[in-house]
Amino acid sequence: MIQGVRHRTCKGVSGLALLALVACTPTPQDIKPLPRPAAAVKPVVQVPAERSEESYALERYYARMQADLLGKELLRTDRGGADTPFNARQLAANFEAIALNDEYTSVNGQFVAQKTPSNLHRWQVPVRVGVEFGATVPEEKRAKDEQTINSLLAQLSRATGHPISRSSQPNFHVLVLHENERRAIGPRLAQLIPGIGQDAIRSVVDMPRSSYCLVVASDPDNDGAYRTAVAVIRAEHPDLLRKSCYHEEISQGLGLANDSPYARPSIFNDDEEFALLTRHDELLLRMLYDRRLAPGMTPETARPIATALAYELMGEEI
């Protein structure tokens, strides 16, 4: 059953996000994270090891996009500061908006913008991350991205208190692809998430230039517990946009499905002010994985618990 697909998109100099959930066969429910593999996974698709002209054109386009954003003092890499204060009430409201709503839904085989209340989603099993690079992604870029991902996973594991690590037996797949590789990825997606459905596959294969990156997460039993996820990252992005995609898509794939224009400082916003996870975002992840909340909780049940958690984390009284 298709429940959603999440893109990060650009509109001029702004970004927008959405999350899709698909039902599929669950992976074994291990209770211990597996060690990081000694070597990178083989290229994800067997296509000629040369890039298309469209891919090179996209690389130039995204380079201009990043320069434009930086010129407007966006894509900040700090964690927020004195200019971005927030209190417990705001943190609670942002959690509700981001964790207890879906931004897009599937209608007649297409994903459309439609904010809808959603039960709480998160992982119960350890998150085991595997990274697959397209054959045309150069070694220098691979090495840089490996470092980015490893650092991010450690940050996410600390923030959530949940086991999140690299693995040779992944249930969270990160695919880094150039344009021609992404367009050929349909059969591989069907392998990674059985039952994914053609609408979700099309959202990846036909991803427009306005979409930076994308993540699909599966809730096989429709109980709020993720079992599998696939994030697709454009290899054409310059370094900071690519790093920003890793931060946002992997984090959103943990259960923060929506965006809010009121969330600040945050990457879960559509204004591209911040490129990387902030202190505010880490608090949202800590709330999401607190044991007082549980997958499948309705917004009505989760809301008062999340409010209490927000005030507790901020050291304020309700």
C-alpha angles and dihedrals in degrees: 000000000000113000102165150318123224125218131177105217138183126223106185098306100343133088134219132188140204135175130216126197123199131187118238143144110301122240121235111289100237118181098205127061114243121236121264112270117254093229137031119263116260118264112292100229133034102228130133109290095243132091127241123243087245089059092054090048090052090050090057092045094052091046088057090045093054092046090051092051093047090048088058090051092250129131090060115191098199122097095244126273147186091328092057107050122169134176137209094270091054093045091052092048092048091050091053092048095047105033101032100046137061116217098201134033136188115257120177092337096313132095112236133181107263121141108221131176110251137192116249115278130194142132121278096178122063113280108239112191126204125183122209122187125201115247092253096054106108122237094243091058092045092053092049092049093046088057092047093050096046091051092046094051091053089050092049093047090053092047096049101032085225125124108260118164147139115276143177087220100052130184092182109058122196113197118194108194144166118227099269091045093051092050089057095047099095098099091046092052090052088054095048096046112024110207093024092141131224095268091060092044090051090051087062101036094044096037106154124231089255090067113085097189142329144216131201120193127188130219100187098184096038088236099119095262116121119218104170138019137178124199119193117204124187110237088204092073120107115245101273096044089048091049090048090054091053091051095048103038098044091045093048089047087062091065112284094117106168141052129227129200088214096057109106135196088022147114087219090084134087099234101080091226091136126039099186138042114287133205087261090055093049089054090053089053092047090052092047092055097041110124091233087072123060138193113269095028112146119237089251092056097039098045100075092042092050091048091054090048092051093053091045093052093047093047092238132132121241 
